[in-house]
């Protein structure tokens, strides 16, 4: 099985630094990379593909979400087996749309 390369945008890194306690950054990133480098395009208990016709909308892109504890990692799959994490949010009691709108 060919592994996927996982990348984080600058804005995702800034969100990670803002919402996740510093002592958990390394372990959180490790968990995300471990999961997304193997099967980012298969729905599972904590991975789902977002419906393109329901909010939040991401400009018609094919977007996936990884749920890790109370955090949500939104990512896009690119050619050449690249996963780009572009948004990280703290779900709390918010809807996914509200969490994305609170950027």
Beta strands, then each sheet from edge to edge (+ up, - down):
strand 1: 5-8
strand 2: 47-49
strand 3: 63-68
strand 4: 71-78
strand 5: 82-90
sheet 1: 1+ 5+ 4- 3+ 2-
end
